[in-house]
Amino acid sequence: MDVPLDHAAPDGPAITLALTRVPASRQPAVGTLFVNPGGPGGSGRTFAAGFPTAGLEGYDIVGWDPRGIGASTPAQCPSGAAADAYLGLDGSPDSPEEVDALAAGNAAFARACRDLTGDLIDHLSVRDTAADLDLLREALGEERLTYYGASYGTAIGAAYVALYPDRVGRLVLDAGVEPRRPPGVPQAFAFESGLAAFSAWCAASGCPLGPDASARVAALLGDLDATPLAVGDRTLTQSLATSGIVTILGSGEGGWSTLADALAAAEAGDGAPLLQAADAQTGRRPDGTHTSMLAGFTATYCADDDVRSATLAQERWADEQAVAPILGHAMGSPFLCVGWTAAPAEPLPLPATPGGEVVVIGAPGDPVTPFPWSQELAAALPGSVLVEAPGHGHVAFRRGSACVDAVVVGLLADAAVPGEGTSCA
């Protein structure tokens, strides 16, 4: 489907959105359920193809690759060796010279992304994507939006509520993203909490890292900052190792054994498992090229992020390290959008009156999106209900909680809104 490049100029140039529709398996069909996996950078088409439909068989499931991502008109950034060099920058600068090098490397990458992407780089905000979603809703003949969004997909859902409150139907926002900028609680807080939970599991289970895995992780990352580890013709840096760690942490308890083994291997001089996990996060293929994930994530994230100066990045980094001394430090200063050539979009004011039936799901143990983000998101959406989820994984639907699954299916299939204070934890 074609949509305007700039929704403020609907008769101007167009871009293309790629969609997948999985037809309802039960007739008569009751309508369309739009789904988005988050990221930003995740493919909604792939997500729709594998979306769990038990209890939702009456819906056509529709996923789309948001603008800038996947099979839709894509954002493009350097790939291959140039992307490796960018990702290999020292993200935790220890001197003014390292700060300057990080800023220069990010700015050069940003200029290359604009050169490759063109004017689309200026139209990738969550507001733009929510406007696209409304055109998809209209094209498929739905009077109101029925939607499931995970992680960054909750930001898309919240933006839709802000822009089109009278068109909101039933929305599930799973693993909420903080609606404020900057967030009250940095994301590093969730990763650090996930590391603490992993460390406690290690102590109880006798994992290879011993009784204080957090201390072993801190020591390993410090060593890698001073002396990166050779992995074939590549190098495992502190920044890449941290990317690998948080990627595995994001899978919850099911990934803890894998993380313990990968960390133990790195301590023994084998950085391949952590580097492989980092590659999965950035979409690096075995041949050295990159999928659209790296460009899609960076361009979409920077469309809304407001950190554009080294000074502000260093201030935010200090805030992150205050709540996450290990991973907050190792994840590095938030320089991602320093030097980005597109101005950040204005934050969307959220509505003062309810729109439709909205459930926000958040887990205190979520290692990727801090639980306070879900709390803030629910508080910012009038009439929405927050449901607390169990466990230490990221995203709760169809992840082992029959209670959460019943809440989601109940809302989407039957408009059954849970009561205030409902908890599945």
N, C-alpha and C positions, 0 to 999 in steps of 0.2 A: 504494500500500500504506500502511495506517495503522500507525504505530509510537508508542510512548509518548512524550509530551513529556518526561517524566523517567523514565529507565530504572530509577531507584531506587523508583519508584512505578508499576509496570507496569499497574495497574488504574485509574490516574488519567486525565487528559485525554490525547487523542491528537493527533498531527499527521500530515500526509500527505506521503509521498515519491513523486515522479514518476519513472518508469523508462522506458527504451527498451530493447527487446530486438531485436537483429538476428539472425535465425535462422541457424544453421549452413548453409553452402552445400554441405557434403559430408555424406552420410549413411553409416553411422550417426553421429549427433552424439556427441561425447565428453564433453560437459558444458558448464558455463557459465564464461566468462571475464569477470570484473567489471573495469571500467576506470574510471579517474578522471584528469582532466586537471590537477588542482591548482588553483592560484589563491592562497588560497581564493577561491571565487566562480565558478569555471568550471563550465559545464554538462556534467555527465556524459552527459546524453542526447544533446547535440550531438556530444560526443566519440565516443560509441559509434556514432552514425550514420556517422561518417567514419573510423572506426578501420581501419587497414590490416590486412587479414586474410590476406595471402599467407602460406601455411604454417600458418595457424591456422583453416583452413576448417571444421574439425570442431567448432569451438566456437560456441555461441550467445554473442554479445557483448552484455553488459548494462552500461549506464551509468545512473547515477541522479543527479539533482540533489540534493546533500546538503541536509540540513535547513538552512533559512535562505536557500536559494539557488534562483533560477529558478522552475520550475513546482512545486517542493515548497513546503510552508508557508514563506513567505519572511520573512526579517528585513526591516524597513522603516525607512528613514531619510529625512530631507528630500531632496527632489529640486528640480530647477529652480533658481530664483534663490537659494534658501537653500543648496543644495548648492554652487552657484558661489561664494557668499560664504565657505563653509567651506573649499573647496578653494583659495580665494584668500588664505587666511591666510598671513602671513609665517612660513614654517617654519624659518627660520634666524635666530632672534632675536638682535639685537645689543645689547639693553639690557634692564634689568629690566622696563621698561614693555612691551616687545615680548614678553618671556617671559609676563607677566601676560595680555596680550591673546591670545596663542596658547593658554594654558591655559584661559582663559575661553571662547574660541571652541570648543575641543574639548569642554569640559564641556557647553556648551549643545547642541552637536550630539548628544552622548551621551544627554542627557536626552530630546531629541526622538526619538531612535532607540528608547528604552525606551517612550515614550508611544505610538509607532506600532506597535511590535512586541509589547509585552506580555511575558508570562512566558517566551516562547521565548528572549528575550535572555539568560536565565540558563542555557540548555541548548544551547549551540552549540559546545562544546569538541570537540577531536579524539576524546576518549573517547566522547562522545555519538555522533559519526558512525561510529566503529568499531563501537559497539554496534548501530547501525542496520544496518551492513553485515552483521553476523552474523545478524540477523533476515532480511535479504534472502537470504543464503546458505541458511538453513534453509528459507525459503519456496519456494525453487527446487529443493529436494531435493538439495543438494550436501553430501556428508559433510565435505569440506574445501574451503577457499577457494582458488581460482585467481584471480590478480589482477595487473593491471598498473597502477601508479600513477606519475604524473609529478609532479615538483616537490612542491607541498604534498600531492599524492596519496601521496608516500612517507611523510609523517607519518601519514596514515591507515593505510597498510599497517603501519608500525612499531607504531602503537597497537593494531592488531588482533593482531599477534604478541604484544604485551605482555599483552593481555586474554585471548586464546584460543589459546595456543601449541599445544594439542593438536588444533586445527581448521585449522591452516595447511597448505596444500598447496604449490603452486608460486607464488611471488611474484617479480615484477620491480619494483624500486624505482629509477626512472630520474631522476637529478638530485636526489640525496638532500638532505633538509632536516635540519639539525642537531638531534639529539635532546635536547641539553642546553639549559637556560635559566638564564642567558643563554648564547648560543653563544660558543664559544671564539674564533671568527673572525667579525667582523661581516659582514653581507651586503654592506655598502658596499665591502668588499675586492674582491668579485667584479666589481662595477660599475667600480671604479677600474682593475682589471686589464683589463677589456674596453675601457675607454677608452684604456689604454696600447697595446693591440693595434691598435685602430682608428687611433691616432696613428701607429704604426709603418707601417701600411698606407698612410696618407696620405702619409707621407714617401717611401715607395717608389713610389707610384703617381702622384704629382703631383696629388693631389686639391686642390680649391679652397682648402683651409685651410693649405696650405703644409707646411713640414717639421716644425712643432711644433704639431700640432692640439690637443694637451692644453692648451698655454698659451693658445691662442685660445679654447678652451672656458672655461677659468678666467676669462679677461678678459670674455667675453660674459656669463657668469653673474654676475660682479661688477657689471657695468654694469646688468643687469636687476634686481639687488637694490636698486641705488640709484635706477634709473629704469625701471620696467616699460614694456613696449612695447605701444602700442595696436594691436589687431587688430580692425578694425571697431568694434563697440560693446563689445568685450571687451578684456581686458588679458593679455598674456603676462608673468607674473611669473617671478622666479628659480625658485620652487618648481614652477610649471607647466612651465617650460622643462626643468628637470631631469627631471621625469616623462616628458616627451617624449623626452629623450635616452636615458634608461635603457630606455624601451619599445622604441626602435629598436635599441639595443645588444643587447637580448634576442634578436633574430632572427639574431644571428651575422654572419658575413662577408657574407651575402646582403643585409644591411641597411646595410652601411657606406657605399655610394655614396649611398643615400637620406639617411643621417645627414649626410654631408658637404654635400649640397645644402641640407638643412634648416638646418644651422648657418650656411652661407654666406648663405642668405636672411635669417636673423635678424640677422646682422651688417649686412646691407644695409637693415635696417628692416622686413623682412617676417617677422613671427612666426607666420604662419598654419600652415606645415608642422609646426613644433614643437608648436603648440597643438592641431593635429589629432591628433598622436601622443599627447599627454597625454589628450585626450578619449577616445581608444581605450582607454587604460588604465583610466579611471574609468567607462567606459560612458556617456559623455555623448552624447546624440543631437543631431542638427542643430537640433531644435526647443527645445533647452535642458533637456529632461527627461533623466532618467538611467535606465539599465537597472538590474537588480537587482545588478549587479556592485559598485557602490560600497557599498551596504548589506551585501551578502553578505560582501564582503571584510572590511570593518571589523568587523562583528559577530563573524565567525568568528575573525579574527585576535585580537581583543581578548578572546575567551573564554579564550585560553591565555596571552597575553602578560602579563608581570608588571610592566610599567612603568606605575605608577599615580600617580607624583608628579613634579612639575617638577624636583625635585632629582635624582632617579634618571635622568630623561630627559636632563638636562644632563651627568651623569656618563657615560652611555652614548654620548652624542654626542661627547664628548671621545675616547672609545675609538675611535669610528668615524673621526673626523678624523685620528687618529694613523696609521691604515692607509690612509686614502683622503682625502688633503688637498683634493682638488677636489670630487669627487662626494659624499664623506662629509660635507663641509661644506654643499654646496648642497642635498643631500637633506634636510637640516635635522635638528633635534633630534627624537628619536623620541617625540613627544608624542601619537601617534595614540590611545593608550588612557589618557592622563591625563584623569581625570574620568569614565572609563567606569563605568557604574553596576552592572555585574555583576562579581563577584569573579573573579579568574583561577582556572582549574581547577588542581588539584594535578598536578604532573608525573607521568607514568606511569612506574613502575619497569619496566625492560625485563627479560625473562626470563633466568634463569641457564642454561637448557638450550635446545638447538636446537628449532625447530619448523618442520617442512617443509623445502622447498628454496627458499632466498632468494638472489637475485642483486641486488646494488646496483651501479648504473652511474653513474659520475661522470666529468666531463671537467675537466682542469686549466684549460682555457680557457673554461669556462662563465661567462658574464658576469652571471648572476643568482644561482645558488646556488654558493657557493665550494666548490671541490673538497675542502677539509678537512671540509666537512659530510658528504659521501659517505663519506669515510674514517672519520669518527667514527660514522656510522650503521652501517656494516658492522662496525666494532669492537664496537658495542653490541648487535648481534644475533648471538648465538652460532650458529656454523655457517654464517653467510652468507658469500658470496664477493663481493669487490669487483672490478669490471671497469673499467679505465680507457678512456675514450672519447676520440676525437680532436676537433679543431676548436674553434671559438669560439662555438658556439651553445648554447642552453639546451634540454636534453632531447636524447637521442641516438638513440632508436629511430626508424627510417625517416627519418633525416636525412642520408643519404648514406654511412654506413659499413656496408658489407656484413658486416664482422666483428661489429659490434654487433647488427645484425639477426639474424645467425646465432645469436648467443648467446641473444637473447631468444626466438626461435622454438624453438631447441633446448631451452631449459628448459621453456617452456610446452607445447610439443607432445610432447616426448619425455622430459621430466624429465632432460635432459642438463645436469648441473651442471658449469660450467667449473672448471678447476683453479685452485688458489690462484696468484695472480700473473698470471692471464690479462690481457693488455692488447691493446686494439684501437688504441691511439694510434700 
